[in-house]
Structure formats: C-alpha cells, structure tokens
Amino acid sequence: MLAIAAPGAVADSVQIMVQDSPLAGSQFHEAGTVWPQLRVGDRLTLVREPDNRHDRKAVRVDWNGHVLGYLPRAENHAVAAALDRGERLEARITALREDRDPWRRIAFAVYLTL
C-alpha cells in the first residue's frame, strides 16, 4: 500500500508493503478464541522474540493483547531485522477464512512506514 497525497498536499507518511503472509501457529494460541471478533483490516502488533527457544528470529503476532501466532519462520528474517533496527512497521489482517487448515485461516500484511 502506497499512500499518495493530493497535488500540492504533503503526505504525513508513506507505507510500503513488506510482505503478505499466513499466520503460523494459530492453532496453539488465542486465534480460535478471538476468531469471532477479528476483522479484515484490524491492526496487529508485531513483537520481536530474540530469546525464543525455537527461532531466534521469531516475530510474534498479537491482536488487542491476545497472541494469535507468529510470522512463518521461512519469512521472518527481514521483518525481524527491521524491528531490531527500530524501523516503524505496521501489520493488518488481509484475509480471514473458515478453513480446516490453520495456515489458511488468517493472512496479514506487514508495512514499512516512512
């Protein structure tokens, strides 16, 4: 998503989509509990977990204080590095699906804010 200002206006910020990913591990966390409350477009919080015993590049995904799951391990390196550098990242839900496969239920995008 790239925000474009009207001619002559000055944009407050620009957002660049870094990635669109499925949510990993949702079946082990609170995604099922809060599922009825989730909406496409909801803001998510990305939490770096450098001491995670399963993955030193782990990035947890929270919604309103509830742990939903994680960025997939194969896709978390760039986001982890950006968070470690203190860059401004935002995440939002892009898709919600009723599916037996937990990897297909929730998708989200990560944006870099400039």
N, C-alpha and C positions, 0 to 999 in steps of 0.2 A: 504494500500500500504506500503510495507516494502522495503526500498532501500537496496540493497545488493552490497557491493563493491567487485571488483575482488580480487582474492587471493593476499595478500601482499599489497593491497591498503588500505588506510584509508578513510572511508566514512566521508564526511563533516557533514551529518545529517541523521537521520532515521525518517521516517514518519510512524505513526501508525494511521489507520483509526479509528476514534472515533464513527462515525455514518454516515448513509446514510439516508437522509430524503426528503420528499416532501417539496416544498416551500409553506408556509402558507400565505394567504392574498395577493397573487399576483394580484388578480382582483381589489384591492384597491390602488395599487401603480403603478410603471412605467414599470412593466414587459411587458405589452401589447405594450407599445410604443417602447421599445428597442428590442422586440422579434426578428425581422429580423437580428439583429446584434449579438445575443447570439450564442455561440458555445459550444459544449461539450468540457470540459477541461478548459474553461475560469475560471480564478481565481475570487473568490468572497471575499468581505470584510465582516467580522463579527463585528458588532457594539453592544456593551452592552448598554442596556437602563434600568438601575435600577430604574429610575423615571417614567417609562411607567405606565400610569394610569390603563391599562388593565391587565398588568402582570409584577410584579417586577423582574421576571427572564427573561424578554424579550431580545432576541438577533435578531437584525435587519440584513438583508442580502442585501448588496449593490453590484452593478456591475458598475465599472467605474464612480462612483459618483452618480449613479441612485439607488434609493430604489426599490428593487424588491419585498420584502416581509419580512417574519420572519421565524425563526425556529419554528416548531409547539410547542405550549405550553406544550403538553404532553412529548416532547422530549428535552426541552431546559435546564433542570436543570444542567446536567453535564457540558455542554458547557458554560453556564453562570458562574458556579463556576470556571471553568478553566480560563476563561477570567478575572474574578475577582482576581484570583491568579497571573495574568500576564503570564500565560503559552502561548507558541507560537502555535497558531492554524492557519490552512490554510483551505480554503474551495474552492471546484471546482465543476462546473456543471458536473453531471454524465449522465443526460438524458434530452432531450427536446422532447416533444410530442405535436402534434396538437390534442387537446382533449377539449371537451366542459367543462369537469370538471377541474376547475383551480388547484385543488390539484394534478392532474396527469400531468400537463404541464411541470413543472420544478422539477428535483430532483438534489440533491447535496450531496456531501460527505464532512465531516469535518475530518481533520487530525491533530494529535498532532505531532509537530516536536521536536525531541530530539537532 
